[in-house]
Each structure stands twice: as C-alpha cells, then as structure tokens.
Amino acid sequence: MLGTKTGLKAVDVIILQVAEQYGIPLLTMDNEIIVKSPKGILIFKPSGLPL
C-alpha cells in the first residue's frame, strides 16, 4: 500500500513499512523518503556526521 501512496521505489517502501509496522524511527539522508513518507513515521536526518 505504501508504494502506491508514496510513489517510492520498492526498497524504500520496504524500509518505510518496517519502520511503520514496528513503530521505530527511521534515520536517513534520502530526501525522497523524507519528503514522501507518511506523516505517522518518525524520520530523522543525520546532521554533522562525517560520511
């Protein structure tokens, strides 16, 4: 369902589905996931991490 709602790639949808199903926050630098994810999923963007 999240795939049709968000228009994200399959792997991104799986990541969001797991976060939603288990109620865990998501840490990502992927702006597309941050912008398109449903409001009920808590998403953090790392800042100041040397990558």
C-alpha positions in Angstrom: 0.0 0.0 0.0 2.8 2.5 0.8 4.2 2.0 -2.7 1.1 3.3 -4.4 0.6 6.1 -1.8 4.1 7.4 -1.9 5.4 6.5 -5.4 8.8 5.4 -3.9 11.0 2.6 -5.1 10.4 -0.9 -3.8 13.3 -1.0 -1.4 12.4 2.4 0.1 8.8 1.2 0.6 10.1 -1.9 2.5 12.2 0.3 4.8 9.2 2.6 5.5 6.9 -0.4 6.0 9.2 -1.9 8.6 9.5 1.4 10.4 5.7 1.8 10.4 4.9 -1.8 11.4 7.3 -1.9 14.4 6.9 1.8 15.4 10.6 2.6 15.1 12.1 5.8 13.9 14.0 6.0 10.7 17.4 7.6 10.2 18.1 8.5 6.6 19.8 11.0 4.3 17.5 10.1 1.4 15.5 13.3 0.8 12.9 11.5 -1.4 12.0 9.2 1.6 11.9 12.2 3.9 9.6 14.2 1.7 7.3 11.4 0.5 6.9 9.3 3.7 3.5 9.2 5.5 3.1 11.5 8.5 2.9 8.7 11.0 6.5 7.6 10.5 9.1 9.4 12.6 12.1 10.3 10.4 15.4 11.9 11.4 18.0 13.2 9.1 21.6 12.9 10.5 23.4 16.1 10.7 27.1 16.7 11.5 28.1 13.1 10.7 31.3 12.8 8.7 30.4 10.5 5.9 
